[in-house]
Amino acid sequence: MIKRIASILLVFVVLYFVGFYLHQNILANLDENVSFSLQKLYLFHAGFSILICVNFQLLSNVNKISEQLGFIYLGALLFKILLFSATFYTAIISEENLTTISKISLLIPTFIFLLTEVVFVSKILNRKH
């Protein structure tokens, strides 16, 4: 159990650092600026993904809850989207002239962390069945 939680933490921390610095360097090489904090964006996704995956790892050991983990994940995903929208409201909605680079920069960490999160959650769900 501790090994699995440590591997979740390690993967998301490495993904945060590699993704953030690589993304920042690509934007610097293209001489592009985004109107939001790229570091806060990566930190939000990494933190929330760690929170979800570690909690699912812990909840998978509770027999009454383990059967409902798929539905709980859907609720957690909805909550993540709502919290993301509230946190980055100014970057998403109030910026009228969001450039294509900024739009793509918002989506890249979202998809990277979402795909990694889904891999971990699916492994947890498959292990129980």
N, C-alpha and C positions, 0 to 999 in steps of 0.2 A: 504494500500500500504506500509506504513512504517512498519507495523507488519510483512508483508511478507518478506520485505528486511531484517529486523532484524532477522527473523527466518533463512533466508538463511545464513546470516553472522554467527549466533550462531552455526548452524549445521556444517558449514565448519571449523570454528575455533576449535570447540570441536573435530571434526574429525581429524584435523591436530595434535592437542596436544596428543590425545589418540592414534592415529595411529602411530605417530612418536615415542613416548616414549615406547609404547608396542613393536614396531618393533625393536627399539634400545635395549631394554631389552632382547628380544628373541635372537638377534644376540650376545649379550654379554654372555648370558647363554650357547649358542652353541660355544662360543669362536671363532667366525667368524668375519672377517673384510671385508668391502667392499671398493673398490678403489675410491669411489665417496662420496660426502657429502649427507648423508641420509636426513639431515635437509633441505638442499637446494632443494632436490627432493620433499619432502613433501610441502615445502613452495611454490615451483613453481606450483604444482598441486592445492593446496588450493587457492592460489592467482588467478590463471587463472580461476578456477571454480567459485569463487566468482564473478569475473569480468563478466563472461558469464551470470551467473544466474541473477545478479542484472541488467545488461543491458537488458536482455530479459524481466525481470519484468517491467522495464521502457518502453521498446519498445512495450510491449503488449497493452499499452494504446493509441498508435498512430494507428489510423484506417488504414491508407495507408500501414503501414508496418506489421501490425499484421497478415495479410494473408500470408506473405512471411517468417514468423519466422522459419518455418521448414527448408527452404532452407538456411536461414542465419545461422542456427545452424550447418548445414553440412559444410558450409564455415568456421565457427569459429572452428569447430572440426579439419578440415584440417590445419588451421593456428596453432592450438595448437600442433598438431603433428609435424609440421615443426619447430616451435619454440622450442619444447622439444628436437628434434633431433639436432638443432643448439646449444642449451644451454648445453646439456649433450653429445656433440659429442665425447669428449675424453673418457668419461665413457662407451659409447656404442660401438664406432667404433674403436678407436685407441688402446683400450685394447684388445690384441690378446687372452690372456688367462683369459677370464672372467669366473669366477667359476659359478657353478649352483646356489649357494646361492646369488651371485651378480645379476645374471639374474632374479631370482625370486624377489629379493629386488627392482629391477627396475620396475617390473610389478605389484607388490602388490599395491603401492600407485596409480598407473595409473588406475587400475581397481576399487579401492575403490572410488576414486574421480570421475571417469567417470560414474559409476553407480549412485552415489548420484546426480551428475549433470544431468543425464538423467531423474531421478525421478522429480527433480525440473522443468526442461524444459518441460517435458510431462504434468505436472500439469498446467503450464502456458499455454501451447498450448490447452489443453482440456478445460480450463476455458473460452477461447475465442470462442470455437466452440460449 
